[in-house]
Amino acid sequence: MKIFKNISIIASAAALFLCGCSDWTKPENLNFHPLTPEQQDPVAYAEYLEGVKAYKQTEHYVMIATMKGTPNYPSSQSQHIMAMPDSADYVCVKIEDKLHEVIAAEIPAVLERKGTKTLVYVDYAVISEAWTTLEDKRADNGEAPGTDEELAAFFKEQAEAQIARCNEYGFGGIMVSFQGTKTGSAAISQAAYIDAVKAFHEANPEKELVFRGAARNIIDQEFLKEFKYIVIVAGEERKLSLLPGRILGSTAPKDRVVMELTVPSADIPEQVGMSPIEAANWTWTEAESTSFTLRGLCVENAHDDYFCKDMAFKNIRTAIAILNTPPTVEE
């Protein structure tokens, strides 16, 4: 993917959604309800949304915005799928238990209005933590540890429960997160986890698959070809060019890399690792890379970017604008 179009709607998005906040603030209740862009000029806003959808049909660097889902009625715009940046290609939702019906209703709405696809987060780490808790209880009660069969059954059942949310709420696909290993008992739990994903894929071939995490540790490397993107977790790493070789190894697909960053939050107010804006600029330096093909960026805690200076989702929106503006080549 070497040719990208400079889309003017990105700048328009920033202009439409300006808001006044401190450098990084906690949410505050306001005693007034400002008019939305749609209310201010319905015709212009409708044309803008058509431009957003058209843009998403072009060849471009993608943006995946990951957010937390809540079983409660949303109390902040940051909890709404519809409030995520318009030009984000995907919104991935992490669900601990249930998703409130108001938020669930936004899944088909955001696709229809903005062309934004949605994914539900499926997390191996959550299942692993639950198994460890179960084993600790067994030990405390003087019971024998679980068998390999029980381990496999547990991971399969828990993975299926998470995956089932995709069709339950009408998501367009799943993001499969795996940060584990492939040795010892981890090989058993991984196989059960991935088998659940394979079964879902066979039954729902129209649903998109996105992989996140330790790709080189996946036992069935051939199955990774079924995933549209492979998300590499950058974490605190700032030398992003080194990560694909380290994370993908020698056999995982290298033609569909998405780099995951974070933004500051209330718990961690300082930027950790490379920021989305810095990563967007770095992306253009890798446009001609022959060792891997970068397809875009992912922001792991996109909901936290709602509360920032000058405009909501400033880091993500600015990154999207940079991703769609090839640097000027001096003659």
C-alpha positions as CSV (number, residue, x, y, z in Angstrom):
1,M,0.0,0.0,0.0
2,K,2.1,2.9,-1.3
3,I,-0.4,5.4,-2.6
4,F,-2.6,7.3,-0.2
5,K,-5.1,10.1,-0.8
6,N,-5.1,13.4,1.0
7,I,-8.6,13.6,2.2
8,S,-9.9,17.1,3.1
9,I,-12.7,15.9,5.3
10,I,-10.2,15.2,8.1
11,A,-9.5,18.9,8.5
12,S,-13.3,19.5,8.3
13,A,-13.8,17.0,11.1
14,A,-11.4,19.0,13.4
15,A,-13.1,22.2,12.6
16,L,-16.6,20.8,13.2
17,F,-15.8,19.5,16.6
18,L,-13.7,22.1,18.4
19,C,-14.2,22.3,22.2
20,G,-12.6,24.2,25.0
21,C,-10.8,22.1,27.7
22,S,-7.7,22.3,29.8
23,D,-4.5,20.6,28.7
24,W,-5.9,17.3,30.0
25,T,-9.0,17.4,32.2
26,K,-11.4,15.3,34.0
27,P,-15.0,15.3,32.7
28,E,-17.2,18.0,34.1
29,N,-21.0,18.4,33.9
30,L,-22.1,21.4,31.9
31,N,-25.3,23.3,32.5
32,F,-26.0,23.9,28.9
33,H,-26.5,21.8,25.7
34,P,-24.6,23.3,22.8
35,L,-26.0,22.7,19.3
36,T,-24.4,19.8,17.5
37,P,-23.0,20.3,13.9
38,E,-26.0,18.3,12.7
39,Q,-28.4,20.7,14.4
40,Q,-26.5,23.8,13.2
41,D,-26.6,22.8,9.5
42,P,-28.3,19.5,8.7
43,V,-27.6,19.7,5.0
44,A,-23.9,20.4,5.4
45,Y,-23.5,17.7,8.0
46,A,-25.2,15.1,5.8
47,E,-22.8,16.0,3.0
48,Y,-19.9,15.8,5.4
49,L,-20.9,12.3,6.5
50,E,-21.2,11.2,2.9
51,G,-17.6,12.4,2.5
52,V,-16.5,10.4,5.6
53,K,-18.1,7.3,4.2
54,A,-16.5,7.9,0.8
55,Y,-13.1,8.4,2.4
56,K,-13.3,5.0,4.1
57,Q,-13.7,3.3,0.7
58,T,-10.4,4.7,-0.5
59,E,-6.9,3.3,0.0
60,H,-5.5,4.8,3.2
61,Y,-3.9,4.2,6.5
62,V,-6.6,2.9,8.9
63,M,-7.3,4.0,12.5
64,I,-8.7,1.6,15.0
65,A,-10.1,3.3,18.2
66,T,-10.5,0.9,21.2
67,M,-12.9,1.9,24.0
68,K,-14.5,0.5,27.1
69,G,-18.1,-0.7,27.0
70,T,-20.4,-0.3,30.0
71,P,-23.5,-2.2,31.1
72,N,-24.8,1.0,32.6
73,Y,-26.5,3.9,30.9
74,P,-23.6,6.0,29.4
75,S,-22.8,9.1,31.5
76,S,-20.2,10.6,29.2
77,Q,-19.8,11.1,25.5
78,S,-16.6,9.1,25.8
79,Q,-18.7,6.0,26.4
80,H,-20.6,6.3,23.1
81,I,-19.5,4.4,20.0
82,M,-21.2,7.2,17.9
83,A,-19.0,9.8,19.7
84,M,-15.7,8.2,18.6
85,P,-13.9,10.2,15.9
86,D,-15.8,10.1,12.6
87,S,-12.9,9.2,10.5
88,A,-11.9,6.2,12.6
89,D,-12.3,3.1,10.4
90,Y,-13.0,0.8,13.3
91,V,-14.2,1.1,16.9
92,C,-13.3,-1.9,19.0
93,V,-15.3,-2.3,22.3
94,K,-14.0,-4.0,25.4
95,I,-16.9,-5.6,27.3
96,E,-16.5,-7.0,30.8
97,D,-20.0,-8.4,31.1
98,K,-22.8,-6.7,29.3
99,L,-23.2,-3.7,27.0
100,H,-26.0,-1.2,27.6
101,E,-28.8,-1.3,25.0
102,V,-28.2,2.4,24.2
103,I,-24.6,1.8,23.2
104,A,-25.5,-1.5,21.5
105,A,-28.0,0.4,19.3
106,E,-25.1,2.6,18.0
107,I,-23.3,-0.4,16.4
108,P,-25.5,-0.5,13.3
109,A,-26.1,3.2,13.4
110,V,-22.4,4.2,13.3
111,L,-21.9,1.8,10.3
112,E,-24.9,3.3,8.4
113,R,-24.2,7.0,9.2
114,K,-20.4,7.0,9.2
115,G,-19.3,3.8,7.6
116,T,-17.5,2.9,10.8
117,K,-17.0,-0.8,11.4
118,T,-17.2,-2.2,14.9
119,L,-15.3,-5.1,16.6
120,V,-15.7,-6.7,20.0
121,Y,-12.5,-7.4,22.0
122,V,-11.8,-11.0,22.8
123,D,-9.1,-11.3,25.5
124,Y,-7.0,-14.4,26.3
125,A,-5.5,-12.6,29.3
126,V,-8.9,-12.3,31.0
127,I,-9.5,-16.0,30.7
128,S,-5.9,-16.7,32.0
129,E,-6.5,-14.6,35.0
130,A,-9.8,-16.4,35.7
131,W,-8.1,-19.8,35.5
132,T,-5.3,-18.7,37.8
133,T,-7.9,-17.5,40.4
134,L,-9.7,-20.9,40.1
135,E,-6.4,-22.7,40.6
136,D,-5.6,-20.6,43.6
137,K,-9.0,-21.5,45.2
138,R,-8.3,-25.2,44.6
139,A,-4.9,-24.9,46.3
140,D,-6.5,-23.0,49.3
141,N,-9.0,-25.8,49.6
142,G,-6.4,-28.5,49.4
143,E,-7.7,-29.7,46.1
144,A,-5.7,-31.1,43.2
145,P,-4.9,-28.7,40.4
146,G,-7.0,-28.8,37.2
147,T,-6.3,-31.3,34.6
148,D,-5.2,-30.6,31.0
149,E,-8.7,-31.5,29.9
150,E,-10.3,-29.1,32.4
151,L,-7.8,-26.4,31.3
152,A,-8.7,-26.8,27.6
153,A,-12.5,-26.9,28.4
154,F,-12.3,-23.8,30.5
155,F,-10.5,-21.7,27.9
156,K,-12.8,-23.0,25.1
157,E,-15.9,-22.1,27.1
158,Q,-14.7,-18.7,28.2
159,A,-13.5,-17.8,24.7
160,E,-16.8,-18.8,23.2
161,A,-18.6,-16.7,25.8
162,Q,-16.6,-13.6,24.8
163,I,-16.9,-14.3,21.1
164,A,-20.7,-14.8,21.3
165,R,-21.0,-11.0,22.1
166,C,-20.2,-10.3,18.5
167,N,-23.5,-11.7,17.2
168,E,-25.4,-10.9,20.3
169,Y,-24.8,-7.2,19.8
170,G,-24.3,-7.1,16.1
171,F,-20.6,-6.3,15.9
172,G,-18.9,-6.5,12.5
173,G,-16.1,-8.7,13.8
174,I,-13.7,-9.5,16.6
175,M,-10.3,-8.4,17.8
176,V,-8.5,-11.5,19.1
177,S,-6.0,-10.5,21.7
178,F,-3.3,-12.9,22.7
179,Q,-0.2,-12.0,24.6
180,G,0.7,-15.5,25.8
181,T,3.3,-18.1,25.0
182,K,3.3,-21.5,23.3
183,T,5.1,-23.7,25.8
184,G,3.9,-26.1,28.5
185,S,0.3,-25.8,29.6
186,A,0.1,-22.5,27.6
187,A,0.1,-24.6,24.4
188,I,-3.1,-26.3,25.6
189,S,-4.9,-23.1,26.6
190,Q,-3.8,-21.4,23.4
191,A,-5.1,-24.2,21.2
192,A,-8.5,-24.2,23.0
193,Y,-8.7,-20.4,22.6
194,I,-7.7,-20.3,19.0
195,D,-10.0,-23.3,18.2
196,A,-12.9,-21.2,19.5
197,V,-11.9,-18.4,17.1
198,K,-11.6,-20.8,14.2
199,A,-15.1,-22.2,14.9
200,F,-16.5,-18.7,14.9
201,H,-14.8,-17.8,11.7
202,E,-16.1,-20.9,9.9
203,A,-19.6,-20.2,11.1
204,N,-19.4,-16.4,10.4
205,P,-17.1,-15.9,7.4
206,E,-18.5,-12.5,6.7
207,K,-17.3,-11.2,10.1
208,E,-13.9,-9.5,10.2
209,L,-11.0,-10.9,12.2
210,V,-8.2,-8.7,13.7
211,F,-5.4,-10.2,15.6
212,R,-3.6,-8.3,18.5
213,G,-0.5,-9.4,20.3
214,A,2.2,-12.0,20.2
215,A,1.8,-13.3,16.6
216,R,5.0,-15.2,16.6
217,N,3.8,-17.4,19.5
218,I,0.7,-18.6,17.7
219,I,1.1,-22.3,17.1
220,D,-1.0,-22.3,13.9
221,Q,0.8,-19.6,11.9
222,E,-1.2,-20.5,8.8
223,F,-4.4,-19.3,10.5
224,L,-3.0,-15.8,11.0
225,K,-3.5,-15.3,7.2
226,E,-7.3,-15.2,8.0
227,F,-6.9,-12.0,10.0
228,K,-7.3,-8.7,8.1
229,Y,-4.8,-6.9,10.3
230,I,-2.2,-7.9,12.9
231,V,-1.9,-5.3,15.7
232,I,1.5,-4.9,17.3
233,V,1.4,-3.5,20.9
234,A,4.0,-0.8,21.1
235,G,3.7,-0.2,24.8
236,E,6.7,1.9,26.1
237,E,8.7,1.1,23.0
238,R,9.7,4.1,20.9
239,K,11.8,2.4,18.2
240,L,8.7,1.1,16.4
241,S,10.6,-0.1,13.3
242,L,12.1,-2.9,15.4
243,L,8.8,-4.3,16.6
244,P,7.5,-6.1,13.5
245,G,10.6,-8.4,13.3
246,R,10.5,-9.0,17.0
247,I,6.7,-9.6,17.3
248,L,6.0,-11.3,14.0
249,G,9.0,-13.6,13.9
250,S,9.8,-15.3,10.6
251,T,6.5,-16.8,9.6
252,A,3.6,-14.5,10.7
253,P,2.2,-12.3,7.9
254,K,4.1,-9.0,7.6
255,D,1.8,-7.3,5.0
256,R,-0.9,-6.1,7.4
257,V,0.7,-4.5,10.4
258,V,-1.1,-2.0,12.6
259,M,0.8,-0.3,15.4
260,E,-1.0,0.1,18.8
261,L,-0.3,3.2,20.9
262,T,-2.0,4.8,24.0
263,V,-3.0,8.3,25.0
264,P,-2.8,9.9,28.5
265,S,-5.5,9.0,31.0
266,A,-6.7,10.1,34.4
267,D,-4.6,7.2,35.9
268,I,-1.6,7.8,33.7
269,P,-1.6,11.5,32.8
270,E,1.8,11.4,31.0
271,Q,2.3,9.9,27.5
272,V,3.7,6.4,27.6
273,G,5.7,5.4,24.6
274,M,5.2,7.0,21.3
275,S,2.1,9.1,20.9
276,P,-0.4,8.6,18.1
277,I,0.7,11.9,16.5
278,E,4.4,10.9,16.6
279,A,3.5,7.4,15.3
280,A,1.5,9.0,12.4
281,N,4.6,11.0,11.4
282,W,6.7,7.8,11.8
283,T,4.3,5.9,9.6
284,W,5.3,7.9,6.5
285,T,9.0,7.1,7.1
286,E,8.0,3.4,6.8
287,A,5.9,3.8,3.6
288,E,8.6,2.3,1.5
289,S,9.7,-0.4,3.9
290,T,10.4,-3.8,2.4
291,S,10.5,-5.7,5.7
292,F,6.8,-5.1,6.6
293,T,3.8,-3.3,5.3
294,L,2.3,-0.8,7.8
295,R,-1.5,-0.5,7.3
296,G,-2.4,1.9,10.1
297,L,-2.6,2.7,13.8
298,C,-4.7,1.6,16.8
299,V,-5.2,3.6,20.0
300,E,-5.8,1.2,22.9
301,N,-7.6,3.7,25.2
302,A,-9.3,5.9,22.7
303,H,-12.0,6.9,25.2
304,D,-9.4,8.7,27.3
305,D,-8.6,11.0,24.4
306,Y,-12.1,12.6,24.6
307,F,-10.9,14.9,27.4
308,C,-8.1,16.9,25.9
309,K,-7.1,20.4,24.9
310,D,-8.7,22.4,22.1
311,M,-10.9,19.6,20.8
312,A,-12.2,16.2,21.7
313,F,-10.0,13.3,20.6
314,K,-7.3,15.7,19.6
315,N,-4.5,13.1,19.5
316,I,-6.5,10.7,17.4
317,R,-7.9,13.3,15.0
318,T,-4.5,14.9,14.5
319,A,-3.0,11.5,13.8
320,I,-5.7,10.7,11.3
321,A,-5.0,14.0,9.5
322,I,-1.3,13.3,9.4
323,L,-1.9,9.8,8.1
324,N,-3.8,11.2,5.2
325,T,-1.3,14.0,4.3
326,P,1.8,12.6,2.6
327,P,4.8,14.7,3.5
328,T,6.0,17.2,0.9
329,V,8.9,16.0,-1.1
330,E,11.4,18.8,-1.7
331,E,12.8,18.9,-5.2
